[in-house]
Amino acid sequence: MESFFNMVPPREATPKAKAAAAKALEIDPNLAEAHISLGYASFTYDWDRAAATRHFDQAIALNREAVMNHPYYPFYLTVFGRFEEAISVAKGAVDRDPVSASLSHTLAVQLALARRFDDAIQECRRTIDLDANFAVAHDVLGGLLAAKGMNREALAELEKAVALSRGAAMQLANLGYVRARLGDRVEARRVLEQLEAASKVRYTPALAFAMVHLGLGENDQAIASLDKAYDERFNRLAYLRREPVWDALRTDPRFKELVRRIGLPE
């Protein structure tokens, strides 16, 4: 989970998580949760579709309910183009526990990745109604508003996300991206300085720098940072084909090559 929340470099955290899950299966081969963890690592770290499918199929055979209520499974479905199924699974989990802000957030993200922006915005607002201090929900809502060109409205949500997360790198990056899109290049560059300072004392994903550079129209620097994120095996690269923030790079041959190297489906 440390890698999932970008607290520790993936190359440090994920192999340890995989080893722990494999050890758990040696002790008890019927642990669905271990297969779920290995399935998540397979598509976000190893970029191995076959292994991810194998682990999730095994987990479903062992404990279907656990898989259907786990956020990793709809993310897996979405990455491999099964958008409506991912939304259905995430919505089913919400229906079973309608007061869970975490499950609502998972549904909102599946809607966002399926490019159903208005539905995703509505679900984000429901998440925030359930938990007004859910920093990542404010961050996702801000990104969705920006995707619709509503940058001023996005800014308010992203400032909340940064405050609630105490300046977490990806929330800062989203804020810097939107400030750049609004023409406030001074503040966007200040975000880059903050990220650089943070990188001296803790793990700061290269993807965060890529977002701000992209907002500034610095595509070469954005691609260079995405290449570093590739070297880091950063988990959000699994969603590179779907996140709207990267739309400006879709026709760039270097971006297409990065997608190819990750092995994401067309």
ChimeraX commands (.cxc) that place a marker at each C-alpha (Angstrom):
marker #1 position 0.00,0.00,0.00 radius 0.5
marker #1 position 2.96,2.34,0.53 radius 0.5
marker #1 position 3.68,2.17,-3.19 radius 0.5
marker #1 position -0.04,2.54,-4.02 radius 0.5
marker #1 position -0.10,5.85,-2.14 radius 0.5
marker #1 position 3.29,6.95,-3.57 radius 0.5
marker #1 position 5.02,7.00,-0.20 radius 0.5
marker #1 position 7.93,4.72,-1.13 radius 0.5
marker #1 position 9.69,4.14,-4.49 radius 0.5
marker #1 position 7.93,1.30,-6.32 radius 0.5
marker #1 position 11.20,-0.54,-6.91 radius 0.5
marker #1 position 11.66,-0.61,-3.13 radius 0.5
marker #1 position 8.12,-1.32,-1.98 radius 0.5
marker #1 position 6.61,-3.57,-4.64 radius 0.5
marker #1 position 9.15,-6.43,-4.63 radius 0.5
marker #1 position 8.77,-6.64,-0.85 radius 0.5
marker #1 position 4.98,-6.71,-1.17 radius 0.5
marker #1 position 5.18,-9.41,-3.84 radius 0.5
marker #1 position 7.54,-11.51,-1.71 radius 0.5
marker #1 position 5.21,-11.19,1.30 radius 0.5
marker #1 position 2.19,-12.24,-0.77 radius 0.5
marker #1 position 4.08,-15.20,-2.26 radius 0.5
marker #1 position 5.16,-16.27,1.23 radius 0.5
marker #1 position 1.57,-16.02,2.43 radius 0.5
marker #1 position 0.50,-18.34,-0.39 radius 0.5
marker #1 position 3.17,-20.85,0.62 radius 0.5
marker #1 position 1.61,-20.94,4.07 radius 0.5
marker #1 position -1.99,-20.93,2.83 radius 0.5
marker #1 position -2.58,-21.43,-0.93 radius 0.5
marker #1 position -6.23,-20.42,-0.50 radius 0.5
marker #1 position -5.65,-16.78,0.42 radius 0.5
marker #1 position -7.58,-14.74,-2.12 radius 0.5
marker #1 position -6.13,-11.49,-0.72 radius 0.5
marker #1 position -2.60,-12.58,-1.62 radius 0.5
marker #1 position -3.64,-13.25,-5.21 radius 0.5
marker #1 position -5.36,-9.84,-5.32 radius 0.5
marker #1 position -2.12,-8.15,-4.22 radius 0.5
marker #1 position -0.08,-10.09,-6.76 radius 0.5
marker #1 position -2.62,-9.30,-9.46 radius 0.5
marker #1 position -2.33,-5.58,-8.72 radius 0.5
marker #1 position 1.47,-5.73,-8.81 radius 0.5
marker #1 position 1.32,-7.65,-12.08 radius 0.5
marker #1 position -0.46,-4.90,-14.00 radius 0.5
marker #1 position 0.94,-1.79,-12.27 radius 0.5
marker #1 position 4.55,-2.87,-11.75 radius 0.5
marker #1 position 5.37,-5.85,-13.97 radius 0.5
marker #1 position 2.98,-4.74,-16.74 radius 0.5
marker #1 position 2.17,-8.41,-17.20 radius 0.5
marker #1 position -1.43,-8.86,-18.31 radius 0.5
marker #1 position -1.34,-12.66,-18.28 radius 0.5
marker #1 position -0.07,-12.81,-14.70 radius 0.5
marker #1 position -2.60,-10.22,-13.54 radius 0.5
marker #1 position -5.45,-12.18,-15.12 radius 0.5
marker #1 position -4.23,-15.42,-13.62 radius 0.5
marker #1 position -4.04,-14.00,-10.10 radius 0.5
marker #1 position -7.43,-12.27,-10.23 radius 0.5
marker #1 position -9.06,-15.38,-11.69 radius 0.5
marker #1 position -7.59,-17.47,-8.88 radius 0.5
marker #1 position -8.74,-14.92,-6.30 radius 0.5
marker #1 position -12.29,-15.01,-7.71 radius 0.5
marker #1 position -12.31,-18.80,-7.55 radius 0.5
marker #1 position -11.24,-18.67,-3.91 radius 0.5
marker #1 position -13.33,-15.74,-2.64 radius 0.5
marker #1 position -15.44,-13.92,-5.20 radius 0.5
marker #1 position -16.92,-11.54,-2.62 radius 0.5
marker #1 position -13.49,-10.33,-1.50 radius 0.5
marker #1 position -12.48,-9.56,-5.08 radius 0.5
marker #1 position -15.72,-7.78,-5.95 radius 0.5
marker #1 position -15.37,-5.52,-2.92 radius 0.5
marker #1 position -11.68,-4.77,-3.45 radius 0.5
marker #1 position -10.61,-1.56,-5.27 radius 0.5
marker #1 position -7.78,-3.26,-7.13 radius 0.5
marker #1 position -10.11,-5.39,-9.26 radius 0.5
marker #1 position -12.01,-2.60,-11.07 radius 0.5
marker #1 position -8.69,-0.87,-11.74 radius 0.5
marker #1 position -7.44,-4.07,-13.37 radius 0.5
marker #1 position -10.60,-4.29,-15.50 radius 0.5
marker #1 position -10.29,-0.68,-16.61 radius 0.5
marker #1 position -6.62,-0.93,-17.57 radius 0.5
marker #1 position -7.46,-3.73,-19.98 radius 0.5
marker #1 position -10.43,-1.99,-21.56 radius 0.5
marker #1 position -13.28,-3.59,-19.63 radius 0.5
marker #1 position -14.71,-0.21,-18.63 radius 0.5
marker #1 position -18.37,-1.03,-18.17 radius 0.5
marker #1 position -17.53,-4.15,-16.19 radius 0.5
marker #1 position -15.20,-2.11,-13.97 radius 0.5
marker #1 position -17.92,0.45,-13.33 radius 0.5
marker #1 position -20.43,-2.30,-12.60 radius 0.5
marker #1 position -18.09,-3.96,-10.09 radius 0.5
marker #1 position -17.28,-0.64,-8.40 radius 0.5
marker #1 position -20.96,0.34,-8.29 radius 0.5
marker #1 position -21.88,-3.02,-6.81 radius 0.5
marker #1 position -19.39,-2.45,-3.99 radius 0.5
marker #1 position -20.90,1.01,-3.37 radius 0.5
marker #1 position -24.41,-0.44,-3.33 radius 0.5
marker #1 position -23.33,-2.93,-0.66 radius 0.5
marker #1 position -21.72,-0.18,1.45 radius 0.5
marker #1 position -23.18,3.17,0.39 radius 0.5
marker #1 position -21.54,5.15,3.21 radius 0.5
marker #1 position -17.99,4.15,2.29 radius 0.5
marker #1 position -16.11,7.17,0.93 radius 0.5
marker #1 position -13.31,4.88,-0.25 radius 0.5
marker #1 position -15.63,2.75,-2.38 radius 0.5
marker #1 position -17.34,5.85,-3.76 radius 0.5
marker #1 position -13.92,7.19,-4.72 radius 0.5
marker #1 position -13.06,3.96,-6.54 radius 0.5
marker #1 position -16.28,4.25,-8.54 radius 0.5
marker #1 position -15.55,7.89,-9.36 radius 0.5
marker #1 position -12.12,6.99,-10.71 radius 0.5
marker #1 position -13.50,4.18,-12.89 radius 0.5
marker #1 position -16.03,6.61,-14.35 radius 0.5
marker #1 position -13.25,9.12,-14.96 radius 0.5
marker #1 position -11.01,6.58,-16.69 radius 0.5
marker #1 position -13.99,5.54,-18.84 radius 0.5
marker #1 position -14.22,9.21,-19.89 radius 0.5
marker #1 position -17.65,9.62,-18.32 radius 0.5
marker #1 position -16.58,12.91,-16.83 radius 0.5
marker #1 position -19.95,14.29,-15.75 radius 0.5
marker #1 position -20.86,11.05,-13.97 radius 0.5
marker #1 position -17.42,10.98,-12.37 radius 0.5
marker #1 position -17.79,14.56,-11.13 radius 0.5
marker #1 position -21.15,13.70,-9.59 radius 0.5
marker #1 position -19.67,10.68,-7.81 radius 0.5
marker #1 position -16.67,12.72,-6.62 radius 0.5
marker #1 position -19.04,15.18,-5.03 radius 0.5
marker #1 position -20.82,12.29,-3.31 radius 0.5
marker #1 position -17.47,11.03,-2.02 radius 0.5
marker #1 position -16.72,14.45,-0.58 radius 0.5
marker #1 position -20.18,14.60,0.99 radius 0.5
marker #1 position -19.27,11.36,2.77 radius 0.5
marker #1 position -15.83,12.62,3.79 radius 0.5
marker #1 position -15.04,16.28,3.25 radius 0.5
marker #1 position -11.39,15.66,4.24 radius 0.5
marker #1 position -10.73,13.03,1.56 radius 0.5
marker #1 position -7.78,14.76,-0.13 radius 0.5
marker #1 position -7.55,12.47,-3.16 radius 0.5
marker #1 position -11.27,12.93,-3.90 radius 0.5
marker #1 position -10.75,16.69,-4.11 radius 0.5
marker #1 position -7.70,16.03,-6.31 radius 0.5
marker #1 position -9.64,13.80,-8.73 radius 0.5
marker #1 position -12.53,16.27,-8.82 radius 0.5
marker #1 position -10.11,19.08,-9.64 radius 0.5
marker #1 position -8.56,17.04,-12.44 radius 0.5
marker #1 position -11.98,16.28,-13.90 radius 0.5
marker #1 position -13.04,19.91,-13.81 radius 0.5
marker #1 position -9.78,20.83,-15.55 radius 0.5
marker #1 position -10.45,18.17,-18.20 radius 0.5
marker #1 position -13.73,19.97,-18.94 radius 0.5
marker #1 position -11.94,23.31,-19.19 radius 0.5
marker #1 position -13.30,24.54,-15.84 radius 0.5
marker #1 position -9.88,25.54,-14.55 radius 0.5
marker #1 position -10.99,28.17,-12.04 radius 0.5
marker #1 position -13.36,25.70,-10.38 radius 0.5
marker #1 position -10.62,23.07,-10.53 radius 0.5
marker #1 position -8.19,25.37,-8.76 radius 0.5
marker #1 position -10.39,25.62,-5.65 radius 0.5
marker #1 position -10.62,21.83,-5.35 radius 0.5
marker #1 position -6.91,21.32,-5.94 radius 0.5
marker #1 position -5.97,23.88,-3.30 radius 0.5
marker #1 position -8.11,21.89,-0.85 radius 0.5
marker #1 position -6.39,18.67,-1.94 radius 0.5
marker #1 position -2.95,20.14,-1.34 radius 0.5
marker #1 position -3.93,21.49,2.07 radius 0.5
marker #1 position -5.59,18.24,3.19 radius 0.5
marker #1 position -2.69,16.10,1.95 radius 0.5
marker #1 position -0.12,18.44,3.51 radius 0.5
marker #1 position 1.51,19.09,0.20 radius 0.5
marker #1 position 1.63,15.55,-1.20 radius 0.5
marker #1 position 3.55,15.44,-4.48 radius 0.5
marker #1 position 0.78,14.32,-6.84 radius 0.5
marker #1 position -1.69,16.82,-5.40 radius 0.5
marker #1 position 0.90,19.59,-5.77 radius 0.5
marker #1 position 1.54,18.47,-9.34 radius 0.5
marker #1 position -2.12,18.67,-10.29 radius 0.5
marker #1 position -2.29,22.14,-8.78 radius 0.5
marker #1 position 0.81,23.22,-10.68 radius 0.5
marker #1 position -0.61,21.83,-13.92 radius 0.5
marker #1 position -3.83,23.83,-13.56 radius 0.5
marker #1 position -2.04,27.01,-12.50 radius 0.5
marker #1 position 0.06,26.71,-15.66 radius 0.5
marker #1 position -3.06,26.22,-17.78 radius 0.5
marker #1 position -4.49,29.39,-16.24 radius 0.5
marker #1 position -1.36,31.26,-17.34 radius 0.5
marker #1 position 0.14,31.60,-13.87 radius 0.5
marker #1 position 3.57,30.39,-14.86 radius 0.5
marker #1 position 5.26,31.89,-11.81 radius 0.5
marker #1 position 3.15,29.78,-9.43 radius 0.5
marker #1 position 3.53,26.71,-11.62 radius 0.5
marker #1 position 7.31,27.06,-11.49 radius 0.5
marker #1 position 7.07,27.52,-7.75 radius 0.5
marker #1 position 5.38,24.12,-7.61 radius 0.5
marker #1 position 8.30,22.64,-9.56 radius 0.5
marker #1 position 10.66,24.17,-7.00 radius 0.5
marker #1 position 8.61,22.65,-4.17 radius 0.5
marker #1 position 8.70,19.24,-5.82 radius 0.5
marker #1 position 12.46,19.52,-6.36 radius 0.5
marker #1 position 12.98,20.45,-2.70 radius 0.5
marker #1 position 10.78,17.55,-1.58 radius 0.5
marker #1 position 12.73,15.13,-3.75 radius 0.5
marker #1 position 15.83,15.86,-1.65 radius 0.5
marker #1 position 14.23,14.42,1.47 radius 0.5
marker #1 position 11.61,11.88,0.34 radius 0.5
marker #1 position 10.40,9.94,-2.66 radius 0.5
marker #1 position 8.81,12.31,-5.16 radius 0.5
marker #1 position 7.40,10.63,-8.28 radius 0.5
marker #1 position 8.85,11.77,-11.58 radius 0.5
marker #1 position 5.28,11.77,-12.89 radius 0.5
marker #1 position 4.59,14.81,-10.70 radius 0.5
marker #1 position 7.23,16.83,-12.57 radius 0.5
marker #1 position 5.85,15.59,-15.90 radius 0.5
marker #1 position 2.40,16.98,-15.12 radius 0.5
marker #1 position 3.63,20.47,-14.30 radius 0.5
marker #1 position 5.94,20.60,-17.31 radius 0.5
marker #1 position 3.04,19.52,-19.51 radius 0.5
marker #1 position 0.86,22.30,-18.12 radius 0.5
marker #1 position 3.63,24.76,-18.98 radius 0.5
marker #1 position 3.74,23.44,-22.54 radius 0.5
marker #1 position 7.22,21.99,-21.98 radius 0.5
marker #1 position 6.57,18.71,-23.73 radius 0.5
marker #1 position 10.23,17.68,-23.99 radius 0.5
marker #1 position 10.67,17.97,-20.23 radius 0.5
marker #1 position 7.33,16.22,-19.67 radius 0.5
marker #1 position 8.39,13.26,-21.82 radius 0.5
marker #1 position 11.77,13.10,-20.07 radius 0.5
marker #1 position 10.02,12.95,-16.70 radius 0.5
marker #1 position 7.64,10.27,-17.98 radius 0.5
marker #1 position 10.67,8.24,-19.03 radius 0.5
marker #1 position 11.97,8.56,-15.46 radius 0.5
marker #1 position 8.58,7.43,-14.19 radius 0.5
marker #1 position 8.96,4.39,-16.45 radius 0.5
marker #1 position 12.32,3.64,-14.84 radius 0.5
marker #1 position 10.66,4.00,-11.42 radius 0.5
marker #1 position 7.86,1.64,-12.49 radius 0.5
marker #1 position 5.40,4.16,-11.12 radius 0.5
marker #1 position 1.93,2.65,-10.67 radius 0.5
marker #1 position -0.05,5.42,-12.41 radius 0.5
marker #1 position 1.65,4.65,-15.71 radius 0.5
marker #1 position -0.82,1.77,-15.96 radius 0.5
marker #1 position -3.54,4.38,-16.56 radius 0.5
marker #1 position -1.53,6.47,-19.03 radius 0.5
marker #1 position -3.84,5.73,-21.96 radius 0.5
marker #1 position -6.93,6.81,-20.04 radius 0.5
marker #1 position -6.05,9.83,-17.88 radius 0.5
marker #1 position -7.19,13.03,-19.63 radius 0.5
marker #1 position -4.23,15.06,-18.37 radius 0.5
marker #1 position -2.01,13.36,-20.99 radius 0.5
marker #1 position -4.26,14.09,-23.97 radius 0.5
marker #1 position -1.94,16.81,-25.24 radius 0.5
marker #1 position 0.78,14.20,-25.75 radius 0.5
marker #1 position -1.29,11.53,-27.50 radius 0.5
marker #1 position 0.07,12.26,-30.98 radius 0.5
marker #1 position 3.70,12.58,-29.85 radius 0.5
marker #1 position 5.68,9.57,-31.16 radius 0.5
marker #1 position 7.70,9.48,-27.94 radius 0.5
marker #1 position 4.52,9.15,-25.89 radius 0.5
marker #1 position 3.23,6.42,-28.20 radius 0.5
marker #1 position 6.52,4.57,-27.78 radius 0.5
marker #1 position 6.26,4.83,-24.00 radius 0.5
marker #1 position 2.77,3.34,-24.12 radius 0.5
marker #1 position 4.10,0.55,-26.32 radius 0.5
marker #1 position 6.94,-0.22,-23.90 radius 0.5
marker #1 position 4.52,-0.48,-21.01 radius 0.5
marker #1 position 2.46,-2.85,-23.11 radius 0.5
marker #1 position -0.87,-1.13,-22.59 radius 0.5
marker #1 position -3.71,-2.23,-24.89 radius 0.5
marker #1 position -4.81,0.01,-27.72 radius 0.5
marker link #1:1,2 radius 0.2
marker link #1:2,3 radius 0.2
marker link #1:3,4 radius 0.2
marker link #1:4,5 radius 0.2
marker link #1:5,6 radius 0.2
marker link #1:6,7 radius 0.2
marker link #1:7,8 radius 0.2
marker link #1:8,9 radius 0.2
marker link #1:9,10 radius 0.2
marker link #1:10,11 radius 0.2
marker link #1:11,12 radius 0.2
marker link #1:12,13 radius 0.2
marker link #1:13,14 radius 0.2
marker link #1:14,15 radius 0.2
marker link #1:15,16 radius 0.2
marker link #1:16,17 radius 0.2
marker link #1:17,18 radius 0.2
marker link #1:18,19 radius 0.2
marker link #1:19,20 radius 0.2
marker link #1:20,21 radius 0.2
marker link #1:21,22 radius 0.2
marker link #1:22,23 radius 0.2
marker link #1:23,24 radius 0.2
marker link #1:24,25 radius 0.2
marker link #1:25,26 radius 0.2
marker link #1:26,27 radius 0.2
marker link #1:27,28 radius 0.2
marker link #1:28,29 radius 0.2
marker link #1:29,30 radius 0.2
marker link #1:30,31 radius 0.2
marker link #1:31,32 radius 0.2
marker link #1:32,33 radius 0.2
marker link #1:33,34 radius 0.2
marker link #1:34,35 radius 0.2
marker link #1:35,36 radius 0.2
marker link #1:36,37 radius 0.2
marker link #1:37,38 radius 0.2
marker link #1:38,39 radius 0.2
marker link #1:39,40 radius 0.2
marker link #1:40,41 radius 0.2
marker link #1:41,42 radius 0.2
marker link #1:42,43 radius 0.2
marker link #1:43,44 radius 0.2
marker link #1:44,45 radius 0.2
marker link #1:45,46 radius 0.2
marker link #1:46,47 radius 0.2
marker link #1:47,48 radius 0.2
marker link #1:48,49 radius 0.2
marker link #1:49,50 radius 0.2
marker link #1:50,51 radius 0.2
marker link #1:51,52 radius 0.2
marker link #1:52,53 radius 0.2
marker link #1:53,54 radius 0.2
marker link #1:54,55 radius 0.2
marker link #1:55,56 radius 0.2
marker link #1:56,57 radius 0.2
marker link #1:57,58 radius 0.2
marker link #1:58,59 radius 0.2
marker link #1:59,60 radius 0.2
marker link #1:60,61 radius 0.2
marker link #1:61,62 radius 0.2
marker link #1:62,63 radius 0.2
marker link #1:63,64 radius 0.2
marker link #1:64,65 radius 0.2
marker link #1:65,66 radius 0.2
marker link #1:66,67 radius 0.2
marker link #1:67,68 radius 0.2
marker link #1:68,69 radius 0.2
marker link #1:69,70 radius 0.2
marker link #1:70,71 radius 0.2
marker link #1:71,72 radius 0.2
marker link #1:72,73 radius 0.2
marker link #1:73,74 radius 0.2
marker link #1:74,75 radius 0.2
marker link #1:75,76 radius 0.2
marker link #1:76,77 radius 0.2
marker link #1:77,78 radius 0.2
marker link #1:78,79 radius 0.2
marker link #1:79,80 radius 0.2
marker link #1:80,81 radius 0.2
marker link #1:81,82 radius 0.2
marker link #1:82,83 radius 0.2
marker link #1:83,84 radius 0.2
marker link #1:84,85 radius 0.2
marker link #1:85,86 radius 0.2
marker link #1:86,87 radius 0.2
marker link #1:87,88 radius 0.2
marker link #1:88,89 radius 0.2
marker link #1:89,90 radius 0.2
marker link #1:90,91 radius 0.2
marker link #1:91,92 radius 0.2
marker link #1:92,93 radius 0.2
marker link #1:93,94 radius 0.2
marker link #1:94,95 radius 0.2
marker link #1:95,96 radius 0.2
marker link #1:96,97 radius 0.2
marker link #1:97,98 radius 0.2
marker link #1:98,99 radius 0.2
marker link #1:99,100 radius 0.2
marker link #1:100,101 radius 0.2
marker link #1:101,102 radius 0.2
marker link #1:102,103 radius 0.2
marker link #1:103,104 radius 0.2
marker link #1:104,105 radius 0.2
marker link #1:105,106 radius 0.2
marker link #1:106,107 radius 0.2
marker link #1:107,108 radius 0.2
marker link #1:108,109 radius 0.2
marker link #1:109,110 radius 0.2
marker link #1:110,111 radius 0.2
marker link #1:111,112 radius 0.2
marker link #1:112,113 radius 0.2
marker link #1:113,114 radius 0.2
marker link #1:114,115 radius 0.2
marker link #1:115,116 radius 0.2
marker link #1:116,117 radius 0.2
marker link #1:117,118 radius 0.2
marker link #1:118,119 radius 0.2
marker link #1:119,120 radius 0.2
marker link #1:120,121 radius 0.2
marker link #1:121,122 radius 0.2
marker link #1:122,123 radius 0.2
marker link #1:123,124 radius 0.2
marker link #1:124,125 radius 0.2
marker link #1:125,126 radius 0.2
marker link #1:126,127 radius 0.2
marker link #1:127,128 radius 0.2
marker link #1:128,129 radius 0.2
marker link #1:129,130 radius 0.2
marker link #1:130,131 radius 0.2
marker link #1:131,132 radius 0.2
marker link #1:132,133 radius 0.2
marker link #1:133,134 radius 0.2
marker link #1:134,135 radius 0.2
marker link #1:135,136 radius 0.2
marker link #1:136,137 radius 0.2
marker link #1:137,138 radius 0.2
marker link #1:138,139 radius 0.2
marker link #1:139,140 radius 0.2
marker link #1:140,141 radius 0.2
marker link #1:141,142 radius 0.2
marker link #1:142,143 radius 0.2
marker link #1:143,144 radius 0.2
marker link #1:144,145 radius 0.2
marker link #1:145,146 radius 0.2
marker link #1:146,147 radius 0.2
marker link #1:147,148 radius 0.2
marker link #1:148,149 radius 0.2
marker link #1:149,150 radius 0.2
marker link #1:150,151 radius 0.2
marker link #1:151,152 radius 0.2
marker link #1:152,153 radius 0.2
marker link #1:153,154 radius 0.2
marker link #1:154,155 radius 0.2
marker link #1:155,156 radius 0.2
marker link #1:156,157 radius 0.2
marker link #1:157,158 radius 0.2
marker link #1:158,159 radius 0.2
marker link #1:159,160 radius 0.2
marker link #1:160,161 radius 0.2
marker link #1:161,162 radius 0.2
marker link #1:162,163 radius 0.2
marker link #1:163,164 radius 0.2
marker link #1:164,165 radius 0.2
marker link #1:165,166 radius 0.2
marker link #1:166,167 radius 0.2
marker link #1:167,168 radius 0.2
marker link #1:168,169 radius 0.2
marker link #1:169,170 radius 0.2
marker link #1:170,171 radius 0.2
marker link #1:171,172 radius 0.2
marker link #1:172,173 radius 0.2
marker link #1:173,174 radius 0.2
marker link #1:174,175 radius 0.2
marker link #1:175,176 radius 0.2
marker link #1:176,177 radius 0.2
marker link #1:177,178 radius 0.2
marker link #1:178,179 radius 0.2
marker link #1:179,180 radius 0.2
marker link #1:180,181 radius 0.2
marker link #1:181,182 radius 0.2
marker link #1:182,183 radius 0.2
marker link #1:183,184 radius 0.2
marker link #1:184,185 radius 0.2
marker link #1:185,186 radius 0.2
marker link #1:186,187 radius 0.2
marker link #1:187,188 radius 0.2
marker link #1:188,189 radius 0.2
marker link #1:189,190 radius 0.2
marker link #1:190,191 radius 0.2
marker link #1:191,192 radius 0.2
marker link #1:192,193 radius 0.2
marker link #1:193,194 radius 0.2
marker link #1:194,195 radius 0.2
marker link #1:195,196 radius 0.2
marker link #1:196,197 radius 0.2
marker link #1:197,198 radius 0.2
marker link #1:198,199 radius 0.2
marker link #1:199,200 radius 0.2
marker link #1:200,201 radius 0.2
marker link #1:201,202 radius 0.2
marker link #1:202,203 radius 0.2
marker link #1:203,204 radius 0.2
marker link #1:204,205 radius 0.2
marker link #1:205,206 radius 0.2
marker link #1:206,207 radius 0.2
marker link #1:207,208 radius 0.2
marker link #1:208,209 radius 0.2
marker link #1:209,210 radius 0.2
marker link #1:210,211 radius 0.2
marker link #1:211,212 radius 0.2
marker link #1:212,213 radius 0.2
marker link #1:213,214 radius 0.2
marker link #1:214,215 radius 0.2
marker link #1:215,216 radius 0.2
marker link #1:216,217 radius 0.2
marker link #1:217,218 radius 0.2
marker link #1:218,219 radius 0.2
marker link #1:219,220 radius 0.2
marker link #1:220,221 radius 0.2
marker link #1:221,222 radius 0.2
marker link #1:222,223 radius 0.2
marker link #1:223,224 radius 0.2
marker link #1:224,225 radius 0.2
marker link #1:225,226 radius 0.2
marker link #1:226,227 radius 0.2
marker link #1:227,228 radius 0.2
marker link #1:228,229 radius 0.2
marker link #1:229,230 radius 0.2
marker link #1:230,231 radius 0.2
marker link #1:231,232 radius 0.2
marker link #1:232,233 radius 0.2
marker link #1:233,234 radius 0.2
marker link #1:234,235 radius 0.2
marker link #1:235,236 radius 0.2
marker link #1:236,237 radius 0.2
marker link #1:237,238 radius 0.2
marker link #1:238,239 radius 0.2
marker link #1:239,240 radius 0.2
marker link #1:240,241 radius 0.2
marker link #1:241,242 radius 0.2
marker link #1:242,243 radius 0.2
marker link #1:243,244 radius 0.2
marker link #1:244,245 radius 0.2
marker link #1:245,246 radius 0.2
marker link #1:246,247 radius 0.2
marker link #1:247,248 radius 0.2
marker link #1:248,249 radius 0.2
marker link #1:249,250 radius 0.2
marker link #1:250,251 radius 0.2
marker link #1:251,252 radius 0.2
marker link #1:252,253 radius 0.2
marker link #1:253,254 radius 0.2
marker link #1:254,255 radius 0.2
marker link #1:255,256 radius 0.2
marker link #1:256,257 radius 0.2
marker link #1:257,258 radius 0.2
marker link #1:258,259 radius 0.2
marker link #1:259,260 radius 0.2
marker link #1:260,261 radius 0.2
marker link #1:261,262 radius 0.2
marker link #1:262,263 radius 0.2
marker link #1:263,264 radius 0.2
marker link #1:264,265 radius 0.2
marker link #1:265,266 radius 0.2
view
